[in-house]
Amino acid sequence: MKKIYLLRHAQSEFNEKGIFQGRLDSDLTPLGFVQARMSASFFRDKEIEVIYTSPQRRALKTALTVGDVLGIEPVVDDRIKEMSFGVLEGRDFWKLYEQERELINRWLADPVSNPLPAQEDFSLFEKRILSFLEDLKNSAFKNILVVAHGGTLHALVCLALEIPLSKMWHIHIDNTGISLLEYGSKFRLSYLNKLCHLV
C-alpha cells in the first residue's frame, strides 16, 4: 500500500494578513517556521522516502524545513503550484467578500461553473494536477510527502477520490494540516486535515 501524505504549507505573511494569495508569493511568518518544525516531528517515524514541493516560497520553505529534519532534499515540481485566482489576487479576502459577496459565494459553491475574473483555466489546472497524481501512482516510492497549497491539495484529494472539482472548496485544509491518501488498486482517504502535531 502506497502512502501519500499531503501537507499544506505553514502560515505565510499573506495568510496572516488575510490576503488572497494564489500565484502571489510571500515568506513564512515566525509562527509559520514553528509550524513547519512541528510538522517535521510528525513525519519522523513515517519512513518518508521523497518530498515533492511547489516552487512557491511558502511551500518550498515548509518543505525545506521538514526535509532538514528528515535528511531529505525536497524535489520541486511546478505542477503543484497554487491555482491562479486571477485579478483578485492581492486583495484583502474579507474586504473582497464584503464587496463581492455574491461572486465569491458562487465561486466557493462551484468554482468550475463560476470562475473568478482571469482565474486559471480549470481544464489546464485539472490536467496538471492529474498528471502529478498519475506520477504518484506510478512512483517506485511507497511513502511520499507532498507539500503544496490549499487549492492544489483540495484538487488532489478530489481527483484521487473521483469527486468533481466543482466540489473542491467543500473541504478544508489548514496551514500545516496533514492528510493521508493511501493507494492500492484505488485511492482511499485515511484522514483529512490532521492537526495534532501542533498541540
Residue pairs with C-beta under 8 A, 6 or more apart in sequence:
1 142
1 182
1 183
1 184
2 136
2 137
2 139
2 141
2 142
2 143
2 144
2 182
2 183
2 184
3 46
3 142
3 143
3 144
3 180
3 181
3 182
4 136
4 144
4 146
4 180
4 181
4 182
4 183
5 43
5 46
5 48
5 143
5 144
5 145
5 146
5 178
5 179
5 180
6 146
6 148
6 153
6 156
6 157
6 173
6 178
6 179
6 180
6 181
7 39
7 62
7 66
7 145
7 146
7 147
7 148
7 176
7 177
7 178
8 147
8 148
8 149
8 150
8 153
8 173
8 174
8 175
8 176
8 177
9 28
9 32
9 54
9 56
9 58
9 59
9 61
9 62
9 147
9 148
9 149
9 175
9 176
10 28
10 29
10 31
10 32
10 33
10 34
10 35
10 36
10 39
10 58
10 61
10 62
10 65
10 175
10 176
11 28
11 29
11 31
11 32
11 35
11 175
11 176
12 21
12 26
12 27
12 28
12 29
12 32
12 57
12 58
12 175
13 26
13 27
13 28
13 29
14 21
14 24
14 26
14 58
15 21
15 26
15 29
15 32
15 58
15 175
16 29
16 31
17 92
18 92
18 93
18 94
19 26
19 90
19 91
19 92
19 93
20 85
20 88
20 89
20 90
20 91
20 92
20 93
20 96
21 58
21 82
21 85
21 89
22 82
22 83
22 84
22 85
22 86
22 89
22 151
23 56
23 81
23 82
23 83
23 84
23 85
23 89
24 89
24 90
25 56
25 57
25 58
26 57
26 58
27 57
27 58
27 61
28 36
28 57
28 58
28 61
28 62
32 58
32 61
32 62
32 175
33 61
33 65
35 62
35 175
35 176
35 198
36 61
36 62
36 65
36 66
36 176
37 65
37 69
38 176
38 197
38 198
39 62
39 65
39 66
39 176
39 178
39 197
40 65
40 66
40 68
40 69
40 70
41 69
41 197
42 178
42 196
42 197
43 66
43 69
43 70
43 145
44 69
44 70
46 143
46 145
47 142
47 143
48 70
48 72
48 143
48 144
48 145
49 72
49 141
49 142
49 143
49 144
50 72
50 75
50 139
50 141
50 144
50 145
51 63
51 66
51 67
51 70
51 72
51 73
51 74
51 75
51 144
51 145
51 146
51 147
52 74
52 75
52 76
52 77
52 80
52 132
52 144
52 145
52 146
52 147
53 59
53 60
53 62
53 63
53 64
53 74
53 75
53 76
53 77
53 80
53 146
53 147
53 148
54 60
54 76
54 77
54 78
54 80
54 81
54 82
54 147
54 148
54 149
54 152
55 76
55 77
55 78
55 81
56 81
56 82
56 149
58 149
59 80
59 81
59 147
59 148
59 149
60 74
60 76
60 147
62 147
62 176
63 74
63 145
63 147
64 74
66 72
66 74
66 145
66 147
67 73
67 74
74 147
77 132
79 128
79 129
79 131
79 132
80 129
80 132
80 146
80 148
80 149
80 152
80 156
81 148
81 149
81 152
82 148
82 149
82 150
82 151
82 152
83 119
83 120
83 125
83 149
83 151
83 152
83 155
84 118
84 119
84 120
85 116
85 119
85 120
86 115
86 116
86 117
86 118
86 119
86 120
87 116
87 117
87 118
88 96
88 100
88 116
88 117
96 104
97 104
103 114
103 116
106 113
106 114
107 114
107 115
107 116
107 169
108 169
109 169
110 166
110 167
111 119
111 122
111 165
111 166
111 168
111 169
112 122
112 164
112 165
112 166
113 166
115 122
122 165
125 155
125 165
126 155
126 159
126 165
129 152
129 155
129 156
129 159
130 159
132 156
133 156
133 159
133 160
136 144
136 146
136 183
137 183
146 153
146 156
148 156
150 173
151 168
153 173
153 179
154 168
154 169
154 171
154 173
155 165
155 168
156 181
157 163
157 171
157 179
157 181
157 189
157 192
158 164
158 165
158 167
158 168
158 171
159 165
160 181
160 183
160 187
160 189
161 187
161 189
171 192
171 193
172 193
173 179
173 192
173 193
174 193
174 195
176 195
176 197
176 198
177 192
177 193
177 194
177 195
178 191
178 193
178 194
178 195
178 197
179 189
179 191
179 192
179 193
179 194
180 189
180 190
180 191
180 194
181 187
181 188
181 189
181 190
182 188
182 189
182 190
